[in-house]
Amino acid sequence: MKPLVGVASPAFLFENEKTNLDIYRFSNNYGKRLYEAGGIPVGILPYDGRVPDGVLDMFDAFVICGGTQMWPHHFQVVEHALKHNKPLLGICLGMQTIHRYFKYKDWADAQGYTGDLFAFYQEHCSDPAYTTLVELDGHYKAMLRGRENEAKHRVNLEEGSHIAQLVGNDHLFAATVHHYCAFEPSSRLRVTGYAEDGTIEVIEYGEKVLGVQFHPEMDDTLMPLFSFLINK
């Protein structure tokens, strides 16, 4: 059987009084690239933003999609992938989730906190001392059908990094659709890609966890980033 790739989607919950608008949204392009890479994409469906115990066990690898807000199931996916040594690709919000997970784990460990890490994040995230993202301009460009290249920018890759090995080059061109970027990542993460303005675009943890701020799912030019999930 082909590998099952769990897709953690963005969530839009509790935003208004209409309960039918509490939704999880899956973008077509993620599934498309995973099928093309040889995997079987399966959506992870939480309830109230959390995944029931045991659900993540069925998956061989994971993708955390782009979005606007992090939820408990995003942290759960990172934690499960690390614990079970499963490949994980975080895209845009997904990269920021990996970044935040490690950063808040550092802070929690330093304080001797052993409870739910997302609860620790919720308790501290509004404190300026726990800043993990900074706002920036010029990185939000619409991804228009047939005009994908207009949204792309250059990302320079660290020599010898996992991503450089995957793409076979010291740089790549990818679409960017974000207003925030990672700020001072955990020392346990390796920063291996930067935009030309210095924005962090790639983080790695070993060869199983890869976070990219850009959107490789937009077209088929960065298929190696999906293939690594399948050919683990």
N, C-alpha and C positions, 0 to 999 in steps of 0.2 A: 504493500500500500504506500502511496505517496505520503510524504510528511504532512502532518496537519499543522497549519500555522494559525495561531490564535491572533485575531485582529482586535485590538482594544481601541474602540472608537471614541470620539468626543461625545460628551453628554450635555444635554440641556434640560436641567431638572429644577423644579420648584421656582421657576421664574415668574409664573403668574398663577391665577386661580384656576385655570383650565388644566385639569389633571391629564387630559388626553394629549397635551403638548409637552409632557415630560417624556423626552425622546432620546434615543441614541442614534447617531447618524453615521452611516457607512458610505464612504466615497467609492465610486466605481473603480477608480484607477488603482487603488491598493490591491483589490482582488485581482484585477487584470494582470498586474505585474507578478503577483505571486503565482497565478496560474501559468504564466509564461515561463516562470523560473522553474516550474515543475512541482510546485506544492499545491496543497488544497487549503485555501483560505477559509476559515470558519470564524464568524463573528462571536466575540465574547459578550454575552448578554448578562449584565449585572442586574441587581435590583437596588434601588436607592443608591446607586453608585458603588456598590460592593459586590464582589463575586462570592458565591457560596463556597464553602470548604470543598475541596476535591475537584472542582471544575477544571482548574488549570492543569491538573495532572494529565489530561488526555492529549495535550498539545506537545509537539516536538520543538516548536520555535514560536516567536512572538514578534508582532509589529505593534508599536503604539503610534497611532495616527496623529496628525496635526489637529489643532483645535484651539479653543480659547480659554479653557479652564481645566485644571487638574482635579481628578476625583480619586477616591480611595482605590478603585479598581486599577488605576494606573500604577500606584505604588505597589499593589498586590502583584501585578505582573512583573515588575522589576525584581521584587523580593523573591518570587518563585523562580524566575530565570536564573538569578544568582545562586540560589540555594541548590538548584538541580542542574546547574551548568548547561542551560539551554540557550541557544542563540537568541539574541534580542536586537531588533532594530528600532530605534526611536527616531521619529521624524518630526521636526519642528517642535510642537508641544511635547512630543515624545522624547526628544533630546533634552528639553528643559525638565521633563519629569525625571530622567536618569540623573541629570545634574542636581536637581533638588533632592532626590532620594539620598544621594551620597553626602551632600552638604548637610542635610538635616540629620543623617545618621551620625556624622562627625559630631555635631552639636549635642545630639542625644547621648551618645557614648561619653562625651566629655562631662556631662551632667549626671551620669549614672542612670539615665532614663531607660527602662526596659519595656515600656508599654507599647501601644499602637503608634507606629511612627507617623501615620497620617494625622492622628489626633495631636501629636506633638507639633507637627507642621501647622495645623490649624490654630493652635494656641499661640504660636510665635510669629507667624508669617507677616502680621501687620506691624511688627516691631522693626524699625529701621536697622537695628543691629543684626537682624537676620535676613538682610537683603540678599537675594540670589539672582535676580534679573534686573537689568537696567533698560530703560527706554532708549530707542534710537530712531533716526530718520533714514529714509532712502532705501529701506529693505522690503518695502511692500509694493509688489508689482503684480497686476492682474495677470492670471494665467489664461490666455485666450486661445481657443481652439484654432489650430493652424498658424498661430503666431507665438508658439511656445518660446522661441529663442529670445523674444523681446523681454521676457521676464528673467532671463538668466544673467548670472554674473560669475566671475572667476573665483574659484576657491583654491588656494595654494595648500598643498599637502606636505606634511613632514616626511622627509626621506626615511624609508624603512618602516613606516607606519602600516598598520593593517589595511587601512583604506587605500593607501598608495599601492600596496600589493594587489588589492582587489581590482582597482581600475587600471593598473599598469602604467601609471603616470605620476608626475609630481604636481599635477593640478587637474581640475575638472571645471566644467561649466554647468551650473544648476539654477533652477528657479528659486526665487526667494519671496516669501509672503509672510513677513513677520514684523511686529512692532517692538519686540523685546529680544534681548540676547542674554546669554549666560554671563554671570559676574563672579569672578574668582572661584573657579571650580575646586572641588575637593582635591587634595593632593593624591588621592587614590586613583583619580582619573587622569588620563593622558590627553592633552589637547593636541590634536594632530592636523587641524585644518583651520585656516583663517581666510576671511574675505580680505580684499586689498585695503580696506579701511581699518583692519585689525579686529573686526568682529569674529568671535569664536564661532566656527561653523561645524567642527567635528570634535567629538570626544570619544574615547575608547576606554574599555576596561578589559584587558586581555584581548583575546581574539574571538570572544563570544558576545560581547556587548559593544554595540556601535550606535552612537547618536549623531544625527546630522541635522543642522538647523534648516537646511534647504529641503526641496521637495523632489526626490529622485523618481517618484511615481508618475510625474507629469508626462514623461515620454519614455522610450525604451533605450535611451542613451546610457543610463546608469544601471543596467540590469545586474551587474555583478553585486550590487548592494542588496539585491533580493536573493540572488543565487546563493550567497554565503549562508543564508538561513536554511536552504534546502540541502546544500552539499557540505554539511557540517562535519 
